[in-house]
Amino acid sequence: LYVSQVICYYKHMYFESRAHAGQLLAAQLVERYRYENCAVIALSDGGVLVGEQIAAQLHCILTMLVTESIEVPGESISFGAVSQAGNFTYNSEFSSGEIEEYTSEFHGYLDDQKRQAFSRINRLIGDGGLIEPRLLRDRVVILVSDSFSDSALLNVAIDFLKPIRTIKLIVAAPVATIPAVDRLHIVADELHILDVKENFMGTDHYYDDNTVPSHEETIAKINQIILNWR
């Protein structure tokens, strides 16, 4: 990968909505990438609201990587996440010793959660949300989320993209934590983060309007993105 070229962020930002934050990110990206062969990948339904603003400005495809995060029992910590390909990726913030300890202690629980997560994903992508690798090949890929509280979902996306030949990997988000940005510097060629938080208060805290569409509505947005190019 290239060395990360850009990181744009400001302190103490709050946003009217995820669409508003997406417009701010799109303004950073449009001059440089308007005529590049790009693809925007959202990592959640909320991320689609951010990503559709970018895709509309860049006149490029918008799709979503469907994932399910699995938390450590009794703790608000993501152990890792399952992708629509069925792969489980550990949270890279854990050491190998911590992973071994958690896996040993919660072996049955984690296996059960993985099965349930993959089952939920299969139900969702049955509605038309399956990402197509051929649409990403030889493109500048822009991974978008409405926040990165940790690197779990990012790691799943990186694993998913490994076998796909891409030109460049850009990560864009309105809000991210310091540990997440540290990880982003390693895996991305370019970062666009509007605000880096030392004390993360939860994604919804940073938006006045927390209306997020259903998955069905999200899929409709993805299918309509070409009609919204401007």
C-alpha positions as CSV (number, residue, x, y, z in Angstrom):
1,L,0.0,0.0,0.0
2,Y,0.9,3.6,-0.5
3,V,1.8,5.6,2.6
4,S,-1.2,7.5,3.8
5,Q,-1.2,10.8,2.0
6,V,-3.9,12.9,3.5
7,I,-5.6,13.1,6.9
8,C,-8.1,15.9,7.3
9,Y,-9.8,16.4,10.6
10,Y,-11.0,19.1,12.9
11,K,-11.7,19.0,16.7
12,H,-15.1,19.0,18.4
13,M,-17.4,18.7,15.3
14,Y,-21.0,17.8,15.5
15,F,-23.3,17.2,12.5
16,E,-26.9,18.0,11.6
17,S,-27.2,14.5,10.2
18,R,-25.2,11.7,8.5
19,A,-26.1,13.2,5.1
20,H,-24.6,16.6,6.3
21,A,-21.4,14.9,7.3
22,G,-21.3,13.1,4.0
23,Q,-21.6,16.4,2.2
24,L,-18.5,17.7,4.1
25,L,-16.5,14.6,3.2
26,A,-17.6,14.8,-0.4
27,A,-16.4,18.4,-0.6
28,Q,-12.9,17.1,0.4
29,L,-12.9,14.3,-2.2
30,V,-14.6,15.7,-5.3
31,E,-11.8,17.9,-6.6
32,R,-9.3,15.1,-6.6
33,Y,-11.5,12.1,-7.5
34,R,-14.4,13.4,-9.6
35,Y,-12.9,11.9,-12.8
36,E,-11.3,8.8,-11.2
37,N,-12.8,5.3,-11.5
38,C,-14.2,5.1,-7.9
39,A,-16.4,2.9,-5.8
40,V,-17.9,3.8,-2.4
41,I,-18.4,0.9,0.1
42,A,-20.5,1.7,3.1
43,L,-19.9,-0.5,6.2
44,S,-23.3,0.0,7.8
45,D,-26.8,1.3,7.0
46,G,-25.8,4.6,8.7
47,G,-22.6,4.6,6.6
48,V,-24.8,4.5,3.4
49,L,-26.3,7.9,4.4
50,V,-22.8,9.3,4.5
51,G,-21.6,7.4,1.5
52,E,-24.4,8.3,-0.8
53,Q,-23.4,12.0,-0.6
54,I,-19.9,11.1,-1.7
55,A,-21.0,8.7,-4.5
56,A,-23.4,11.3,-5.8
57,Q,-20.7,13.9,-6.1
58,L,-18.1,11.5,-7.6
59,H,-20.7,10.0,-10.0
60,C,-19.7,6.5,-8.9
61,I,-21.2,3.3,-7.6
62,L,-22.3,2.9,-4.0
63,T,-22.6,-0.5,-2.3
64,M,-22.5,-1.9,1.2
65,L,-20.5,-4.7,2.9
66,V,-22.9,-6.4,5.2
67,T,-21.2,-7.3,8.5
68,E,-22.1,-8.3,12.0
69,S,-20.0,-7.4,15.0
70,I,-19.8,-9.8,18.0
71,E,-19.2,-8.4,21.4
72,V,-17.3,-10.0,24.3
73,P,-20.0,-11.1,26.9
74,G,-20.6,-8.5,29.6
75,E,-18.3,-6.0,28.0
76,S,-18.9,-3.3,25.4
77,I,-15.9,-4.5,23.4
78,S,-16.1,-6.0,19.9
79,F,-14.4,-9.3,19.7
80,G,-14.5,-9.2,15.9
81,A,-17.0,-9.3,13.1
82,V,-18.4,-11.7,10.5
83,S,-18.6,-10.7,6.9
84,Q,-21.2,-11.7,4.2
85,A,-18.5,-14.1,2.9
86,G,-18.8,-16.0,6.2
87,N,-15.3,-15.0,7.4
88,F,-14.7,-14.0,11.0
89,T,-12.0,-11.3,11.6
90,Y,-10.7,-10.6,15.1
91,N,-10.5,-7.1,16.5
92,S,-6.8,-6.1,15.8
93,E,-6.7,-4.2,19.0
94,F,-6.5,-7.5,20.9
95,S,-3.1,-9.1,21.4
96,S,-2.7,-12.8,20.3
97,G,-2.7,-13.7,24.1
98,E,-6.0,-11.9,24.6
99,I,-7.6,-13.5,21.6
100,E,-6.5,-17.0,22.9
101,E,-7.8,-16.2,26.4
102,Y,-11.2,-15.0,25.1
103,T,-11.5,-17.8,22.7
104,S,-10.8,-20.4,25.4
105,E,-13.2,-18.8,27.9
106,F,-16.1,-18.1,25.5
107,H,-15.5,-20.8,22.9
108,G,-19.1,-22.1,22.7
109,Y,-20.7,-18.7,23.0
110,L,-18.5,-17.2,20.2
111,D,-19.2,-20.1,17.8
112,D,-22.9,-19.7,18.4
113,Q,-22.8,-16.0,17.9
114,K,-20.9,-16.5,14.6
115,R,-23.6,-18.8,13.3
116,Q,-26.3,-16.4,14.3
117,A,-24.5,-13.5,12.8
118,F,-24.0,-15.3,9.5
119,S,-27.7,-16.3,9.4
120,R,-28.8,-12.7,9.9
121,I,-26.4,-11.6,7.2
122,N,-27.8,-14.2,4.7
123,R,-31.4,-12.9,5.5
124,L,-30.3,-9.3,4.8
125,I,-28.4,-9.9,1.6
126,G,-31.4,-11.9,0.3
127,D,-33.0,-8.5,0.0
128,G,-30.5,-7.4,-2.6
129,G,-27.6,-6.1,-0.5
130,L,-24.8,-8.4,-1.7
131,I,-21.7,-6.6,-2.7
132,E,-20.2,-7.7,-6.0
133,P,-16.4,-7.9,-6.1
134,R,-16.3,-7.4,-9.9
135,L,-17.7,-3.9,-9.3
136,L,-14.7,-3.0,-7.2
137,R,-11.9,-4.4,-9.4
138,D,-9.4,-1.8,-10.7
139,R,-11.1,1.1,-8.9
140,V,-10.2,3.6,-6.3
141,V,-12.2,2.1,-3.3
142,I,-13.6,4.5,-0.7
143,L,-14.6,2.8,2.6
144,V,-17.2,4.9,4.4
145,S,-18.7,4.6,7.9
146,D,-20.7,7.0,10.1
147,S,-18.0,6.4,12.8
148,F,-15.1,4.2,13.6
149,S,-15.2,3.4,17.3
150,D,-12.7,0.6,16.8
151,S,-11.1,-1.2,13.9
152,A,-13.3,-4.4,13.9
153,L,-15.5,-3.6,10.9
154,L,-12.5,-2.1,9.1
155,N,-10.6,-5.3,9.5
156,V,-13.5,-7.3,8.0
157,A,-13.5,-4.9,5.0
158,I,-9.8,-5.2,4.5
159,D,-10.0,-9.0,4.6
160,F,-12.9,-8.9,2.1
161,L,-10.9,-6.7,-0.3
162,K,-7.6,-8.7,-0.1
163,P,-8.3,-10.9,-3.2
164,I,-9.7,-8.0,-5.2
165,R,-7.2,-5.9,-7.3
166,T,-7.9,-2.2,-6.4
167,I,-6.0,1.0,-7.4
168,K,-6.1,2.7,-4.1
169,L,-7.9,2.5,-0.7
170,I,-9.3,5.6,0.9
171,V,-11.2,5.6,4.2
172,A,-13.6,8.4,5.0
173,A,-15.7,9.0,8.2
174,P,-17.1,11.9,10.1
175,V,-15.9,10.6,13.5
176,A,-13.2,8.1,14.6
177,T,-11.4,7.2,17.8
178,I,-7.6,7.6,18.2
179,P,-7.0,3.8,18.2
180,A,-9.1,3.4,15.1
181,V,-7.1,6.2,13.3
182,D,-3.9,4.5,14.3
183,R,-5.1,1.3,12.6
184,L,-6.3,3.3,9.6
185,H,-2.9,4.8,9.0
186,I,-1.5,1.3,8.6
187,V,-4.1,-0.1,6.1
188,A,-5.3,2.9,4.1
189,D,-3.6,4.9,1.4
190,E,-5.5,8.0,2.3
191,L,-7.7,9.1,5.2
192,H,-10.5,11.7,5.4
193,I,-11.7,11.9,9.1
194,L,-13.6,15.0,10.1
195,D,-13.1,14.6,13.9
196,V,-10.9,12.3,16.0
197,K,-12.2,11.7,19.5
198,E,-10.2,10.8,22.5
199,N,-13.3,10.1,24.5
200,F,-15.8,8.5,22.2
201,M,-19.4,8.9,23.3
202,G,-21.2,6.6,20.8
203,T,-22.0,7.2,17.2
204,D,-25.4,8.8,17.7
205,H,-24.0,11.4,20.1
206,Y,-22.4,13.3,17.2
207,Y,-25.5,13.7,15.1
208,D,-28.6,15.9,15.8
209,D,-30.7,13.7,13.5
210,N,-30.3,10.0,14.2
211,T,-32.8,8.8,11.7
212,V,-31.3,5.7,10.0
213,P,-33.4,3.9,7.3
214,S,-34.3,0.2,7.5
215,H,-32.1,-2.2,5.6
216,E,-34.8,-2.3,2.8
217,E,-34.7,1.4,2.5
218,T,-30.9,1.4,2.5
219,I,-30.9,-1.1,-0.4
220,A,-33.3,1.2,-2.3
221,K,-30.8,4.1,-1.8
222,I,-28.0,2.0,-3.2
223,N,-30.1,1.0,-6.2
224,Q,-31.1,4.7,-6.8
225,I,-27.7,6.3,-6.5
226,I,-27.1,6.7,-10.2
227,L,-30.3,8.8,-10.4
228,N,-28.9,11.1,-7.7
229,W,-25.6,11.9,-9.5
230,R,-25.0,15.7,-9.6
